[in-house]
Amino acid sequence: MKKIRVYLRAFEPEDYLLLHKWRNDDDIAHYFSGTIRFTSTLNEKKWLEEKIFDKNNVNCAICIKETNEFIGCIFLNNIDYINRSAHCPTFIGAKEHWNKGYATEARILMLKHAFYDKGLERIWANVHEDNIGSLKMHEKCGYKREGLLRRASYVNGEFKNMFILSVLKEDFEEILNDYEF
């Protein structure tokens, strides 16, 4: 039984400072958005305020239970209530916490919310073909590869392929039993 070491919380106004730092980090930008985006602290603050007041999507900070440290973000967006599907981007911005399983645990929490609180049936993701860590994390959460988007993403001067993945509620139920909340 795997114990969940993180929790999700609503964003707070002061979170923009860490978000600004992360967004301007080449390593994080490479994996999350594909390219670095120059942004001011004011722009980051405005973006965060929009997320805080957004009633159509779920926007959360990922925090470590033991320390309450804000280490990343997770979202449930593009929610389609007719087809009961959504997109769930996740990133760990605190690089010292990469490869520790925190993104997997945060996604387990968000998937539980999506399937059981929101009543969704399918959560999808697009992941760069060379982002092995993200592909492994998705597979640990029950995602299956559905297809390949050829040359779908432009990153640092080159086009990259992206996998389309999804997890259905029934796939997730098999994974959920492995976790202790």
Sine and cosine of phi, psi and omega as CSV:
sin_phi,cos_phi,sin_psi,cos_psi,sin_omega,cos_omega
0.00,0.00,0.81,-0.58,0.00,-1.00
-1.00,-0.06,0.77,-0.63,0.00,-1.00
-1.00,0.02,0.74,-0.68,0.03,-1.00
-0.98,0.22,0.85,-0.53,-0.07,-1.00
-0.98,-0.21,0.03,1.00,-0.02,-1.00
-0.84,-0.55,0.26,-0.97,0.16,-0.99
-0.68,-0.73,0.32,-0.95,0.03,-1.00
-0.96,-0.29,0.60,-0.80,0.07,-1.00
-0.61,-0.79,0.30,-0.95,0.10,-1.00
-0.90,0.43,0.48,-0.88,0.11,-0.99
-0.91,0.42,0.52,-0.85,0.10,-1.00
-0.90,-0.43,0.48,-0.88,-0.09,-1.00
-0.80,0.60,-0.59,0.81,-0.04,-1.00
-0.96,0.26,-0.15,0.99,0.02,-1.00
-0.89,0.45,-0.31,0.95,-0.06,-1.00
-0.88,0.48,-0.47,0.88,-0.03,-1.00
-0.91,0.42,-0.72,0.69,0.05,-1.00
-0.94,0.35,-0.64,0.77,0.02,-1.00
-0.87,0.50,-0.64,0.76,0.03,-1.00
-0.89,0.46,-0.69,0.72,0.02,-1.00
-0.87,0.49,-0.73,0.68,-0.03,-1.00
-0.91,0.41,-0.68,0.74,-0.07,-1.00
-0.90,0.43,-0.44,0.90,0.00,-1.00
-1.00,-0.08,0.21,0.98,0.03,-1.00
-0.99,-0.11,0.83,-0.56,-0.05,-1.00
-0.84,0.55,-0.67,0.74,-0.04,-1.00
-0.90,0.44,-0.69,0.73,-0.02,-1.00
-0.94,0.34,-0.71,0.71,0.00,-1.00
-0.86,0.50,-0.63,0.78,0.00,-1.00
-0.84,0.53,-0.70,0.71,-0.06,-1.00
-1.00,0.09,-0.53,0.85,-0.11,-0.99
-1.00,0.01,-0.78,0.63,-0.07,-1.00
-0.93,-0.38,-0.21,0.98,0.00,-1.00
1.00,-0.09,-0.54,0.84,0.01,-1.00
-0.62,-0.78,0.41,-0.91,0.05,-1.00
-0.96,0.26,0.65,-0.76,0.05,-1.00
-0.86,-0.51,0.87,-0.49,0.01,-1.00
-0.96,0.27,0.83,-0.56,-0.06,-1.00
-0.62,-0.79,0.58,-0.81,0.02,-1.00
-1.00,0.04,0.27,-0.96,0.07,-1.00
-0.90,0.44,-0.56,0.83,0.03,-1.00
-0.90,0.44,-0.69,0.73,0.04,-1.00
-0.89,0.46,-0.67,0.75,0.00,-1.00
-0.90,0.44,-0.66,0.75,0.02,-1.00
-0.88,0.48,-0.70,0.72,0.02,-1.00
-0.90,0.44,-0.70,0.71,0.02,-1.00
-0.85,0.53,-0.71,0.70,-0.02,-1.00
-0.90,0.43,-0.66,0.75,0.04,-1.00
-0.87,0.49,-0.63,0.77,0.06,-1.00
-0.88,0.47,-0.64,0.77,0.03,-1.00
-0.92,0.39,-0.64,0.77,-0.01,-1.00
-0.88,0.47,-0.64,0.77,-0.07,-1.00
-1.00,-0.09,0.04,1.00,0.00,-1.00
-0.95,0.30,0.88,-0.47,0.00,-1.00
-0.99,-0.15,-0.08,1.00,-0.06,-1.00
-1.00,-0.08,-0.30,0.96,-0.04,-1.00
-0.77,-0.63,0.17,-0.99,0.06,-1.00
-0.93,-0.37,0.87,-0.49,-0.08,-1.00
-0.82,-0.57,0.89,-0.46,-0.11,-0.99
-0.72,-0.69,0.47,-0.88,0.19,-0.98
-1.00,0.04,0.57,-0.82,0.11,-0.99
-0.98,-0.19,0.80,-0.60,-0.03,-1.00
-0.77,-0.64,0.53,-0.85,0.07,-1.00
-0.99,0.15,0.79,-0.62,-0.04,-1.00
-0.83,0.55,-0.72,0.69,-0.12,-0.99
-0.90,0.44,-0.57,0.82,-0.11,-0.99
-0.88,-0.47,-0.19,0.98,-0.12,-0.99
0.90,0.44,0.25,0.97,-0.01,-1.00
-0.93,0.36,0.74,-0.67,0.09,-1.00
-0.98,0.18,0.91,-0.42,-0.10,-0.99
-0.88,-0.48,-0.19,0.98,-0.04,-1.00
-0.04,-1.00,-0.16,-0.99,-0.07,-1.00
-0.70,-0.71,0.47,-0.88,0.10,-1.00
-0.59,-0.81,0.59,-0.81,-0.08,-1.00
-0.72,-0.69,0.47,-0.88,0.21,-0.98
-0.83,-0.56,0.97,-0.23,-0.08,-1.00
-0.74,-0.67,-0.02,-1.00,-0.11,-0.99
0.78,0.62,0.65,0.76,-0.05,-1.00
-0.94,0.33,0.82,-0.57,0.01,-1.00
-0.91,-0.42,0.98,-0.19,-0.07,-1.00
-0.97,0.25,-0.32,0.95,0.06,-1.00
-0.96,0.29,-0.77,0.64,-0.02,-1.00
-1.00,-0.03,-0.03,1.00,0.07,-1.00
0.84,0.54,0.76,0.65,0.02,-1.00
-0.72,-0.70,0.28,-0.96,0.01,-1.00
-0.32,-0.95,0.20,-0.98,0.04,-1.00
-0.95,-0.31,0.55,-0.83,-0.07,-1.00
-0.70,-0.72,0.98,0.22,0.08,-1.00
-0.95,0.30,0.54,-0.84,-0.04,-1.00
-0.60,-0.80,0.60,-0.80,0.20,-0.98
-0.46,-0.89,0.54,-0.84,0.12,-0.99
-0.98,-0.22,0.90,-0.44,-0.04,-1.00
-1.00,0.04,-0.46,0.89,0.00,-1.00
-0.99,0.16,0.99,-0.17,-0.13,-0.99
-0.87,0.50,-0.45,0.89,0.04,-1.00
-0.92,0.39,-0.17,0.98,0.02,-1.00
-0.94,-0.33,0.18,0.98,0.08,-1.00
-0.94,0.35,0.48,-0.88,0.08,-1.00
0.88,0.48,0.51,0.86,0.05,-1.00
-0.91,-0.42,0.05,1.00,0.03,-1.00
1.00,0.03,0.06,1.00,-0.04,-1.00
-0.92,0.38,-0.61,0.79,0.02,-1.00
-0.90,0.43,-0.64,0.77,0.04,-1.00
-0.87,0.49,-0.72,0.69,-0.02,-1.00
-0.91,0.42,-0.65,0.76,0.04,-1.00
-0.89,0.45,-0.66,0.75,0.00,-1.00
-0.92,0.40,-0.62,0.79,0.07,-1.00
-0.85,0.52,-0.70,0.71,0.02,-1.00
-0.89,0.46,-0.69,0.72,-0.02,-1.00
-0.94,0.34,-0.61,0.79,0.04,-1.00
-0.91,0.42,-0.64,0.77,0.05,-1.00
-0.86,0.51,-0.70,0.71,0.04,-1.00
-0.89,0.46,-0.71,0.70,-0.03,-1.00
-0.88,0.47,-0.72,0.69,-0.08,-1.00
-0.98,0.18,-0.63,0.78,-0.13,-0.99
-0.99,-0.16,-0.52,0.85,0.02,-1.00
-1.00,-0.06,-0.63,0.78,-0.05,-1.00
-1.00,-0.04,-0.27,0.96,0.02,-1.00
0.96,0.28,0.45,0.89,0.00,-1.00
-0.99,0.15,0.28,-0.96,-0.06,-1.00
-0.90,-0.44,-0.48,0.88,-0.12,-0.99
-0.59,-0.81,0.74,-0.67,0.09,-1.00
-0.87,-0.50,0.76,-0.65,-0.08,-1.00
-0.90,-0.43,0.27,-0.96,0.02,-1.00
-0.49,-0.87,0.50,-0.87,0.19,-0.98
-0.89,-0.45,0.81,-0.58,-0.07,-1.00
-0.76,-0.65,0.73,-0.68,0.07,-1.00
-0.83,0.56,0.66,-0.75,-0.03,-1.00
-0.83,0.56,-0.52,0.85,-0.05,-1.00
-1.00,-0.07,0.08,1.00,0.02,-1.00
-1.00,-0.01,0.97,0.25,-0.11,-0.99
-0.86,0.51,-0.66,0.75,0.00,-1.00
-0.87,0.50,-0.70,0.72,0.01,-1.00
-0.92,0.38,-0.65,0.76,0.03,-1.00
-0.88,0.48,-0.68,0.74,0.02,-1.00
-0.90,0.44,-0.68,0.73,0.00,-1.00
-0.87,0.49,-0.72,0.70,0.01,-1.00
-0.88,0.48,-0.69,0.73,0.00,-1.00
-0.90,0.44,-0.60,0.80,0.06,-1.00
-0.88,0.47,-0.45,0.89,-0.02,-1.00
-1.00,-0.03,0.09,1.00,0.07,-1.00
0.99,-0.13,0.06,1.00,0.00,-1.00
-0.93,0.36,0.54,-0.84,0.08,-1.00
-0.87,-0.50,0.56,-0.83,0.06,-1.00
-0.97,0.24,0.76,-0.65,-0.01,-1.00
-0.96,-0.29,-0.45,0.89,-0.05,-1.00
0.02,-1.00,-0.01,-1.00,-0.03,-1.00
-0.80,-0.59,0.80,-0.61,0.12,-0.99
-1.00,-0.07,0.95,-0.31,-0.08,-1.00
-0.96,0.26,0.75,-0.66,0.06,-1.00
0.73,0.69,0.72,0.69,-0.11,-0.99
-1.00,-0.03,-0.17,0.99,-0.09,-1.00
-0.70,-0.71,0.74,-0.67,-0.01,-1.00
-0.98,-0.19,0.91,-0.41,-0.08,-1.00
-0.76,-0.64,0.85,-0.53,0.07,-1.00
0.73,0.69,0.73,0.68,0.10,-0.99
1.00,0.09,0.11,0.99,0.04,-1.00
-0.63,-0.78,0.45,-0.89,0.05,-1.00
-1.00,0.05,0.64,-0.77,0.01,-1.00
-0.81,-0.58,0.48,-0.88,0.10,-0.99
-0.99,0.17,0.47,-0.88,0.06,-1.00
-0.76,-0.65,0.68,-0.73,0.13,-0.99
-0.99,0.10,0.60,-0.80,0.20,-0.98
-0.99,-0.14,0.80,-0.60,0.03,-1.00
-0.79,-0.62,0.38,-0.92,0.14,-0.99
-0.46,-0.89,0.37,-0.93,0.11,-0.99
-0.79,-0.62,0.74,-0.68,0.08,-1.00
-0.99,-0.10,0.35,-0.94,0.01,-1.00
-0.82,0.57,-0.67,0.74,-0.02,-1.00
-0.91,0.41,-0.55,0.83,0.07,-1.00
-0.92,0.40,-0.68,0.74,-0.05,-1.00
-0.92,0.40,-0.59,0.81,-0.02,-1.00
-0.86,0.51,-0.53,0.85,0.04,-1.00
-0.93,0.37,-0.58,0.82,-0.03,-1.00
-0.98,0.22,-0.63,0.78,-0.12,-0.99
-0.82,0.57,-0.57,0.82,-0.03,-1.00
-0.91,0.42,-0.28,0.96,-0.02,-1.00
-0.99,0.11,-0.11,0.99,-0.12,-0.99
-0.90,-0.43,0.58,-0.81,0.06,-1.00
-0.94,-0.34,0.78,-0.62,-0.05,-1.00
-0.97,-0.23,0.00,0.00,0.00,0.00
